[in-house]
Amino acid sequence: MTLERRKGKRPATGSALPHLQLGDTSPKDVHAHMSDWALITLPTTTPELREEPTRISVPSTRALWLDEGVDANPAGFMPPPGSREFAHLHADGSWHLLVDESLVAEILDRGWGERHPWHDRGVLEVMVYAPRDLEEAETVKAVVLESIRYASKGAVIPFSKQPEKVVEKL
């Protein structure tokens, strides 16, 4: 995956738990768009995914969960042990998720996010900053899709868009 550099300054985030974005959050329409895509469209079109209450974050956070029947990457899930939560969306529009370390490096380098404050304690999640517009939302969606692939060892590839129609020329 090749991410474009995120425009603007990195937003302020908290260093204490819960790890949240403190400013420059998603506008309501962008948050609604991301929430609908992640928590309605993805689970509707991908039976291996569902929304579940988060097991690790604040109650307003909404989590994506990989079905227990899918052979999975044990490193692709958040605590506690036995959880199948691989990504969650905060009310501020930011995400916590797990992806391959090479993508984490790219997310950090291109200004799209930061490591969890407890990274040195083994919390490997990365925070992806809240998208500020629909163009940024597309980038964040691509990262969420990579998180799904990482958790499922590539077995689950969501089909979250309608196929493009083929138009024959007359």
C-alpha positions as CSV (number, residue, x, y, z in Angstrom):
1,M,0.0,0.0,0.0
2,T,1.3,3.5,-0.7
3,L,-0.2,6.3,1.3
4,E,-0.2,9.9,0.2
5,R,1.2,12.3,2.8
6,R,-1.6,13.6,5.0
7,K,-2.1,17.4,4.7
8,G,-1.8,19.7,7.6
9,K,-0.4,19.2,11.1
10,R,-0.9,16.1,13.2
11,P,-3.8,16.5,15.6
12,A,-3.4,16.7,19.3
13,T,-4.0,13.4,21.0
14,G,-4.1,12.3,24.6
15,S,-1.1,10.5,26.2
16,A,-3.3,8.9,28.9
17,L,-6.0,6.2,28.4
18,P,-8.3,6.3,26.7
19,H,-6.1,7.3,23.8
20,L,-8.3,9.7,21.9
21,Q,-7.9,12.5,19.4
22,L,-8.4,15.9,21.1
23,G,-8.8,18.2,18.1
24,D,-9.3,18.3,14.4
25,T,-11.9,15.6,14.5
26,S,-14.2,14.3,11.8
27,P,-17.1,16.6,10.9
28,K,-20.4,14.9,11.6
29,D,-21.2,14.1,8.0
30,V,-17.8,12.4,7.5
31,H,-18.1,10.5,10.8
32,A,-21.6,9.3,9.7
33,H,-20.2,8.2,6.3
34,M,-17.4,6.2,7.9
35,S,-19.7,4.7,10.6
36,D,-22.2,3.6,8.0
37,W,-19.5,2.1,5.8
38,A,-17.7,0.3,8.6
39,L,-20.6,-0.8,10.8
40,I,-23.4,-1.3,8.3
41,T,-22.0,-1.8,4.8
42,L,-19.0,-4.0,5.6
43,P,-20.9,-6.4,7.9
44,T,-23.9,-6.5,5.5
45,T,-21.7,-7.4,2.5
46,T,-19.1,-9.5,4.4
47,P,-20.6,-12.2,6.6
48,E,-17.3,-12.8,8.4
49,L,-17.5,-9.3,9.9
50,R,-19.8,-7.9,12.5
51,E,-20.1,-5.0,14.9
52,E,-19.6,-5.8,18.5
53,P,-19.3,-3.8,21.7
54,T,-15.7,-2.9,22.2
55,R,-13.9,-4.9,24.8
56,I,-11.1,-2.4,25.4
57,S,-12.2,1.2,24.8
58,V,-14.8,3.6,26.0
59,P,-18.5,2.7,25.6
60,S,-19.1,5.2,22.7
61,T,-16.5,3.3,20.6
62,R,-17.8,0.9,18.0
63,A,-15.8,-2.2,17.2
64,L,-15.4,-4.4,14.1
65,W,-15.1,-8.1,15.0
66,L,-13.9,-11.1,12.9
67,D,-16.1,-14.2,13.1
68,E,-14.7,-16.9,15.3
69,G,-14.9,-19.4,12.4
70,V,-12.3,-17.6,10.3
71,D,-8.7,-18.8,10.6
72,A,-7.0,-15.7,11.9
73,N,-3.7,-14.1,12.7
74,P,-3.3,-14.0,16.5
75,A,-1.3,-10.8,16.3
76,G,-4.3,-9.1,14.5
77,F,-6.5,-8.6,17.5
78,M,-6.8,-6.2,20.5
79,P,-6.8,-7.3,24.1
80,P,-8.2,-9.0,26.1
81,P,-7.2,-12.6,25.1
82,G,-9.8,-14.3,23.0
83,S,-11.0,-11.0,21.5
84,R,-11.7,-10.9,17.8
85,E,-11.8,-7.1,17.8
86,F,-9.3,-5.9,15.2
87,A,-10.4,-2.3,14.7
88,H,-12.6,0.2,16.4
89,L,-14.0,3.7,15.5
90,H,-14.1,6.4,18.2
91,A,-16.7,9.1,18.5
92,D,-14.0,11.6,17.4
93,G,-13.6,9.8,14.1
94,S,-10.2,8.3,14.8
95,W,-9.6,4.6,14.6
96,H,-7.5,2.1,16.6
97,L,-6.5,-0.9,14.5
98,L,-3.8,-3.5,13.9
99,V,-2.0,-3.8,10.6
100,D,1.3,-5.3,9.4
101,E,4.4,-3.4,10.8
102,S,5.4,-2.2,7.4
103,L,2.0,-0.4,7.0
104,V,2.4,1.0,10.6
105,A,5.7,2.5,9.5
106,E,4.0,4.0,6.4
107,I,1.1,5.4,8.5
108,L,3.5,7.0,10.9
109,D,5.8,8.3,8.2
110,R,3.0,9.8,6.0
111,G,1.3,11.5,9.0
112,W,-1.8,9.4,9.1
113,G,-1.5,8.2,12.7
114,E,0.6,7.3,15.7
115,R,1.4,4.4,17.9
116,H,-0.6,3.7,21.0
117,P,0.9,5.3,24.1
118,W,1.3,1.9,25.6
119,H,3.3,0.5,22.7
120,D,6.3,0.0,24.9
121,R,4.0,-2.3,27.1
122,G,3.0,-4.4,24.1
123,V,-0.1,-2.6,22.8
124,L,0.6,-2.8,19.1
125,E,-2.5,-0.9,17.9
126,V,-2.0,2.2,15.8
127,M,-4.3,5.2,16.0
128,V,-5.3,6.4,12.5
129,Y,-6.4,10.0,12.7
130,A,-10.0,11.1,12.0
131,P,-10.6,11.9,8.4
132,R,-11.5,15.5,7.9
133,D,-13.2,15.1,4.5
134,L,-14.5,12.4,2.2
135,E,-11.1,12.2,0.3
136,E,-9.3,11.4,3.6
137,A,-12.1,9.0,4.4
138,E,-11.2,6.9,1.4
139,T,-7.6,6.6,2.6
140,V,-8.8,5.6,6.1
141,K,-11.1,3.0,4.5
142,A,-8.1,1.5,2.6
143,V,-6.3,1.2,5.9
144,V,-9.3,-0.4,7.6
145,L,-9.5,-2.9,4.7
146,E,-5.8,-3.7,5.3
147,S,-6.6,-4.4,9.0
148,I,-9.3,-6.8,7.9
149,R,-6.8,-8.6,5.7
150,Y,-4.2,-8.7,8.4
151,A,-6.5,-10.1,11.0
152,S,-7.9,-12.7,8.7
153,K,-4.5,-13.7,7.1
154,G,-5.9,-12.5,3.8
155,A,-8.9,-14.8,3.8
156,V,-11.5,-12.0,4.2
157,I,-11.6,-9.3,1.5
158,P,-14.7,-7.2,1.9
159,F,-16.8,-6.2,-1.1
160,S,-18.0,-2.9,0.1
161,K,-18.8,-1.2,-3.2
162,Q,-21.2,-2.1,-6.0
163,P,-19.4,-3.5,-9.0
164,E,-18.9,-1.1,-11.8
165,K,-21.2,-1.6,-14.7
166,V,-19.7,-2.6,-18.0
167,V,-21.0,-0.4,-20.7
168,E,-20.7,-1.7,-24.2
169,K,-20.0,0.8,-27.0
170,L,-22.5,0.7,-29.8
